[in-house]
Structures are given as C-alpha cells and as structure tokens.
C-alpha cells in the first residue's frame, strides 16, 4: 500500500515552533499512519520532545497546521477537547504524581469520565497494571518505592487509562539497562499489536528502532529530513543519518535483532 493510500491519523503541515528568537522547527511536515510504530530520532536540540508536546497540544506553535483524526489540534472547544480521550502520553520517567499510589495515578484520567464509579475506576486501574506487566501489589506503592523500569510501566499504564487509539512515548527506554529496555520494547510491540495502537515514539535508542519501529522519522535542519523504514535509512546520503545508522552501535543493534536477542 502506498503512503498516499494509508490512513494518516496525525497530519502536520508547515509547523514552526520557537522559544523567543530560537527557532526549533520550521516548515515541518509529518504524517503518522494508523497502527504503525513510528520512531522519531534526531540529534540533540532538534526538538523531538518539542514536536511530541506540540502535537498533543502542550506546546503552542508559532505557525502551521496539526490534525489528529482530522480534528484541528490547534483549535479550541469541545471538538478539540474530545481528542484527549483518544490519545495517551507517557513522559520520561513516567512523570507520576509523587503523592499518589500507582493505582491512584492511573485513575486520574478516569475521573474526567462522567458516571464512572470509584470501584469501577479501581478495577480498570488494576487491569491496566496487569496489562503493562506490573504485579498487582504495585498498585498500592508510591512512585518513590518503584524501580526506574516499574515507574515507566506505571506511566505507560496511566497513558493507557482511557483506552486510547494513539500513544505518545517520550524516551521510554532512557535510563534502563539493556535487559529492561528490551523487555519494555517487547511490551510496547505486543500492546501495539494486541490493542491496534498507533505509537509515536521519541527515542535515541537504536535497539528500539531495530526491534519494534515500522518507520522512522529523522529530525534535522528544523524539519523532518526523511521518513522511511530502516532499510531506507541505510540508503540516505546525509552525514548525520549515515553516522547514526552505519556506526558501530547501529551494527551491534542490527546484529542483536538479526539473532533475535531483543526478546
């Protein structure tokens, strides 16, 4: 199926973001297709997390258009607000409320759902805890009592609280050891396949790109320089892209994936 025939659930055109006089993105275009895992990569300062925050309405751009499910993200009112139920966001390190237990953190988005009784919220939260591979008892723990990997899983559970169609993940494996990162990659892939999720994944982790991403978008020169599969990236004649995807760490990641050690 050609890109023209695919269902773009996220459509960004002519995006410009800046902080004061510093321009991060300019004339940036990007499509994200239904059901894919898109890995967003780029050098330091290219605005990967800024792009995620802008698409989800947490950052206001200076110019451009953003549509999610055909709805103007930059608009206001009930139509725009309805999108909040259709996506979930996991920030770095989970970004959990320190004064709430894991279960209570997961319940926070559910409190905006009219008529959802507390006992039902609790049952749903426990279901999300199970879905991300946390033990049942983790629901009673506070974020400070969790390991880094458990905090990330708890953050993912909260992102899944309202059964979203799109999940935005910001550096989900950052700070994890290789075994923990591989396990988290497998979790994301399995959830994407079983739930039909579209995943927008900001990462610098080559292992993640090789293990689970269907397509990659490279940010450079204030825009999306190129999108495509890993095979496409290997053919790109750009200095940063070549260094990133042809360097020794890339070769090691490819070797691990080829032998199936990511599982």
C-alpha positions as CSV (number, residue, x, y, z in Angstrom):
1,X,0.0,0.0,0.0
2,X,1.4,3.4,-1.0
3,X,1.7,6.2,1.5
4,X,-1.0,8.1,-0.4
5,X,-3.4,5.3,0.3
6,X,-2.7,4.9,4.0
7,X,-4.8,6.4,6.8
8,X,-2.8,9.3,8.3
9,X,-4.2,9.7,11.9
10,X,-1.7,12.5,12.5
11,X,-1.0,15.2,9.9
12,X,1.4,18.0,10.5
13,X,2.0,20.7,7.8
14,X,4.2,23.8,7.8
15,X,4.9,23.6,11.5
16,X,7.0,26.3,13.1
17,X,8.0,26.2,16.8
18,X,10.3,28.6,18.6
19,X,11.3,29.9,22.0
20,X,11.9,33.6,21.8
21,X,14.2,34.1,18.9
22,X,15.3,30.5,18.8
23,X,13.5,28.6,16.1
24,X,13.3,24.8,16.7
25,X,11.1,23.7,13.8
26,X,10.3,25.5,10.5
27,X,8.1,24.3,7.7
28,X,8.0,20.8,9.2
29,X,5.7,18.2,7.6
30,X,4.9,14.8,9.0
31,X,2.3,12.0,8.6
32,X,1.7,9.2,11.2
33,X,-0.3,6.3,9.9
34,X,-2.9,4.2,11.8
35,X,-1.4,1.2,13.5
36,X,2.2,1.9,13.0
37,X,5.0,2.4,15.5
38,X,6.9,5.5,14.3
39,X,10.3,6.2,15.8
40,X,11.3,9.8,15.9
41,X,15.0,10.4,16.1
42,X,17.4,13.3,15.7
43,X,20.5,15.0,17.2
44,X,20.5,16.9,20.4
45,X,18.4,20.1,20.1
46,X,16.4,19.0,17.1
47,X,13.2,19.2,19.1
48,X,12.0,15.6,19.3
49,X,10.2,16.1,22.6
50,X,9.0,19.6,21.5
51,X,7.3,18.0,18.5
52,X,5.6,15.5,20.7
53,X,4.4,18.2,23.1
54,X,3.2,20.4,20.2
55,X,1.2,17.6,18.5
56,X,-0.5,16.8,21.9
57,X,-1.4,20.5,22.5
58,X,1.0,21.0,25.3
59,X,3.1,23.5,23.3
60,X,1.7,26.2,21.1
61,X,3.5,26.6,17.7
62,X,4.2,29.8,16.0
63,X,2.7,28.6,12.7
64,X,1.4,25.6,10.9
65,X,-1.4,23.0,11.0
66,X,-1.8,19.9,13.1
67,X,-4.7,17.5,12.6
68,X,-5.3,14.3,14.7
69,X,-8.1,12.1,13.4
70,X,-9.0,15.0,11.1
71,X,-9.5,17.4,14.0
72,X,-7.6,20.7,14.3
73,X,-5.4,20.2,17.4
74,X,-4.7,24.0,17.5
75,X,-8.4,24.7,17.7
76,X,-10.5,25.2,20.9
77,X,-13.7,23.9,22.3
78,X,-15.4,20.6,22.8
79,X,-14.3,19.1,19.5
80,X,-10.7,19.7,20.3
81,X,-11.1,18.6,23.9
82,X,-12.6,15.3,22.7
83,X,-9.2,14.2,21.4
84,X,-7.8,13.9,24.9
85,X,-9.8,10.7,25.3
86,X,-8.3,9.3,22.1
87,X,-4.6,9.5,23.0
88,X,-2.3,8.9,25.9
89,X,1.1,10.3,26.7
90,X,3.9,8.8,28.6
91,X,6.6,11.2,29.6
92,X,10.2,10.4,30.6
93,X,10.5,8.5,33.9
94,X,6.7,8.2,33.9
95,X,6.0,11.7,35.3
96,X,3.8,10.3,38.1
97,X,2.3,12.3,40.9
98,X,4.5,11.5,43.9
99,X,1.7,11.9,46.5
100,X,-0.5,9.3,44.8
101,X,-0.1,5.5,44.6
102,X,0.3,3.8,41.3
103,X,-3.4,2.9,41.2
104,X,-4.4,6.4,42.1
105,X,-2.1,7.8,39.3
106,X,-3.8,5.6,36.8
107,X,-7.2,6.6,38.0
108,X,-6.5,10.4,37.5
109,X,-7.6,10.5,33.8
110,X,-10.6,8.3,34.5
111,X,-12.0,10.9,36.9
112,X,-12.9,13.1,33.9
113,X,-15.3,10.3,32.6
114,X,-18.8,11.1,33.8
115,X,-20.6,8.5,35.8
116,X,-17.6,6.2,36.3
117,X,-17.9,4.9,39.9
118,X,-14.8,4.7,42.2
119,X,-15.0,0.9,42.4
120,X,-15.1,0.6,38.6
121,X,-12.1,3.0,38.3
122,X,-10.2,0.8,40.7
123,X,-11.0,-2.3,38.7
124,X,-9.9,-0.6,35.5
125,X,-6.7,0.7,37.0
126,X,-5.9,-2.8,38.2
127,X,-6.5,-4.1,34.7
128,X,-4.0,-1.5,33.3
129,X,-1.5,-2.5,35.9
130,X,-1.7,-6.1,34.8
131,X,-1.5,-5.1,31.1
132,X,1.9,-3.5,31.5
133,X,3.3,-6.4,33.4
134,X,3.4,-4.9,36.9
135,X,2.5,-7.1,39.9
136,X,-0.9,-6.5,41.5
137,X,0.7,-5.2,44.7
138,X,2.4,-2.4,42.7
139,X,-0.9,-0.6,42.7
140,X,-0.5,0.2,46.4
141,X,3.0,1.6,46.0
142,X,4.1,5.2,45.6
143,X,6.4,6.2,42.8
144,X,9.4,6.6,45.2
145,X,9.0,2.9,46.0
146,X,9.3,1.8,42.4
147,X,12.4,1.0,40.3
148,X,13.0,3.0,37.2
149,X,11.6,0.3,35.0
150,X,8.5,-0.1,37.2
151,X,7.9,3.7,37.1
152,X,8.0,3.6,33.3
153,X,5.5,0.8,33.2
154,X,3.2,2.7,35.6
155,X,3.5,5.7,33.4
156,X,2.5,3.6,30.4
157,X,-0.4,2.2,32.4
158,X,-1.7,5.7,33.0
159,X,-1.2,6.6,29.3
160,X,-3.5,3.6,28.5
161,X,-6.1,4.5,31.2
162,X,-8.8,5.7,28.7
163,X,-8.1,3.0,26.1
164,X,-6.5,5.5,23.6
165,X,-6.0,4.9,19.9
166,X,-2.6,6.7,19.9
167,X,0.1,6.5,22.5
168,X,2.9,9.1,22.6
169,X,6.1,7.9,24.3
170,X,8.9,10.2,25.2
171,X,12.3,8.3,25.5
172,X,10.5,5.2,27.0
173,X,13.7,3.2,27.5
174,X,16.0,6.0,28.6
175,X,17.8,5.1,31.8
176,X,17.0,1.4,31.6
177,X,19.6,-1.4,31.5
178,X,19.7,-3.4,28.2
179,X,17.6,-6.2,29.6
180,X,15.0,-3.9,31.0
181,X,15.0,-1.8,27.8
182,X,14.5,-4.9,25.6
183,X,11.6,-6.1,27.8
184,X,10.0,-2.7,27.5
185,X,10.4,-2.7,23.8
186,X,8.7,-6.1,23.7
187,X,5.8,-4.8,25.8
188,X,5.2,-1.8,23.5
189,X,5.3,-4.0,20.4
190,X,2.9,-6.5,22.0
191,X,0.4,-3.9,23.2
192,X,0.5,-2.2,19.8
193,X,-0.4,-5.4,18.1
194,X,-3.0,-6.6,20.6
195,X,-4.7,-3.3,21.0
196,X,-4.3,-1.9,17.5
197,X,-2.4,1.1,18.9
198,X,-0.7,3.8,16.8
199,X,2.6,4.6,18.6
200,X,4.5,7.9,18.3
201,X,7.8,7.1,19.9
202,X,10.6,9.7,20.6
203,X,13.9,7.8,21.1
204,X,17.6,7.8,20.8
205,X,17.8,4.0,21.4
206,X,19.0,2.2,18.3
207,X,17.9,-1.1,19.7
208,X,14.3,0.2,19.9
209,X,14.4,1.3,16.3
210,X,15.6,-2.1,15.1
211,X,13.4,-4.1,17.4
212,X,9.9,-2.5,17.1
213,X,9.7,0.5,14.8
214,X,7.8,0.1,11.5
215,X,9.0,3.5,10.2
216,X,11.5,6.2,11.3
217,X,11.3,10.0,11.0
218,X,14.6,11.9,11.3
219,X,14.6,15.4,12.5
220,X,17.4,17.7,11.2
221,X,17.7,21.2,9.9
222,X,14.5,22.2,11.8
223,X,12.3,19.8,9.8
224,X,11.7,16.1,9.1
225,X,14.6,15.4,6.9
226,X,13.5,11.9,5.8
227,X,11.0,9.2,6.8
228,X,11.1,5.5,5.9
229,X,12.0,2.0,7.0
230,X,15.3,1.0,8.5
231,X,16.3,-0.2,5.0
232,X,15.5,3.3,3.7
233,X,17.7,4.9,6.4
234,X,20.7,2.9,5.3
235,X,20.4,4.4,1.9
236,X,20.1,8.1,3.0
237,X,23.1,10.2,1.9
238,X,23.2,12.6,4.8
239,X,26.2,12.9,7.2
240,X,24.2,12.6,10.5
241,X,22.0,9.9,9.2
242,X,24.9,7.9,7.8
243,X,26.9,8.2,11.1
244,X,23.8,7.3,13.2
245,X,22.7,4.3,11.1
246,X,26.1,3.0,10.0
247,X,28.1,3.5,13.2
248,X,29.3,0.6,15.4
249,X,26.3,0.9,17.8
250,X,24.0,0.6,14.8
251,X,25.8,-2.5,13.6
252,X,25.6,-4.0,17.1
253,X,21.9,-3.3,17.3
254,X,21.3,-4.8,13.9
255,X,23.3,-7.9,14.9
256,X,21.3,-8.4,18.1
257,X,18.0,-8.0,16.2
258,X,19.1,-10.4,13.5
259,X,19.8,-13.1,16.1
260,X,16.6,-12.4,18.0
261,X,18.2,-11.3,21.2
262,X,15.9,-8.4,21.6
263,X,13.3,-10.7,23.1
